[in-house]
Amino acid sequence: MADGQRGIEQRGIGHRAAGWLLAAAAAGLVAMTAIIGWQVFGRFVLSSSPTWAEQLALVMMIWLVFLGAAAGVYEGFHIRITMLEQAMPLPARRRVRLLANILVALAGLAMAIWGTELVLRTWSHAIPSLGIPRGAAYAPLPVSGALIILFALQRAASDWRAR
């Protein structure tokens, strides 16, 4: 495998967690599609759109995006510009990847800290059509932030060991 495309070890808790995240995101996408389909059917065929469908689809989308983002850090499939990295000598490439993974971990830390604050501040507000706390919609921020920290540091450690 090319140096810039080398992944982290394909075993362990990180690999299993990323697999579960991708499976949950895929199942959620199927469920969200069914919910939107039901909403469209209700609106245009039954002339009575379900009141909960749109809000549930939005909450699911938030969860899917953030869980998928965490899995993307593990899998390394986030968009990045590699032209500069590839032009560097091998030792510099590794340092750039290490720095990038540390910066991603710091972004995950920000998500975890301020996502937790957002969840706590909005937990007492309800989503009327669903009857659940608004904070439940924002809960994937700190969860995915923590996972992003874990996965980014795991990638950084893998790059460091490969030196």
VENHUFEN-V219771 format. One record per residue. OMEGA is omega in radians with two decimals (* if undefined). Layout:
omega->OMEGA
omega->OMEGA
//
This chain:
omega->3.14
omega->-3.06
omega->-3.10
omega->-3.09
omega->-3.11
omega->3.13
omega->3.09
omega->-3.09
omega->-3.06
omega->3.06
omega->3.10
omega->-3.04
omega->3.12
omega->3.14
omega->3.12
omega->3.14
omega->3.12
omega->3.10
omega->3.10
omega->3.13
omega->3.13
omega->3.10
omega->3.12
omega->3.12
omega->3.12
omega->3.11
omega->3.11
omega->3.11
omega->3.08
omega->3.14
omega->3.14
omega->3.09
omega->3.11
omega->3.13
omega->3.12
omega->3.07
omega->3.11
omega->3.13
omega->3.13
omega->3.10
omega->3.14
omega->-3.09
omega->-2.99
omega->-3.13
omega->-3.10
omega->-3.07
omega->3.13
omega->-3.10
omega->3.10
omega->-3.05
omega->-3.05
omega->-2.93
omega->-3.08
omega->-3.14
omega->3.12
omega->3.10
omega->3.11
omega->3.11
omega->3.11
omega->3.13
omega->3.10
omega->-3.14
omega->-3.09
omega->-3.11
omega->-3.08
omega->3.07
omega->3.08
omega->3.11
omega->3.11
omega->3.11
omega->3.12
omega->3.08
omega->3.12
omega->-3.07
omega->-3.13
omega->-3.12
omega->3.03
omega->3.11
omega->3.05
omega->3.14
omega->-3.05
omega->-3.07
omega->3.14
omega->-3.14
omega->-3.10
omega->3.14
omega->-3.09
omega->3.01
omega->-3.03
omega->3.14
omega->3.13
omega->3.10
omega->-3.13
omega->3.11
omega->3.11
omega->3.11
omega->3.10
omega->3.11
omega->3.14
omega->3.13
omega->3.08
omega->3.10
omega->3.08
omega->3.10
omega->3.09
omega->3.06
omega->3.06
omega->3.09
omega->3.09
omega->3.10
omega->-3.11
omega->-3.09
omega->-3.05
omega->3.02
omega->3.08
omega->3.11
omega->3.12
omega->3.12
omega->-3.11
omega->-3.12
omega->-3.07
omega->-3.08
omega->-3.09
omega->3.10
omega->-3.10
omega->2.92
omega->-2.95
omega->-3.06
omega->-3.12
omega->-3.12
omega->3.09
omega->3.13
omega->3.09
omega->3.12
omega->3.10
omega->3.10
omega->-3.10
omega->-3.10
omega->3.12
omega->3.10
omega->3.13
omega->3.13
omega->-3.13
omega->3.06
omega->3.11
omega->3.12
omega->3.10
omega->3.07
omega->-3.12
omega->-3.07
omega->-3.14
omega->3.11
omega->3.07
omega->3.09
omega->3.13
omega->3.13
omega->3.11
omega->3.09
omega->-3.12
omega->-3.14
omega->-3.09
omega->-3.10
omega->*
//
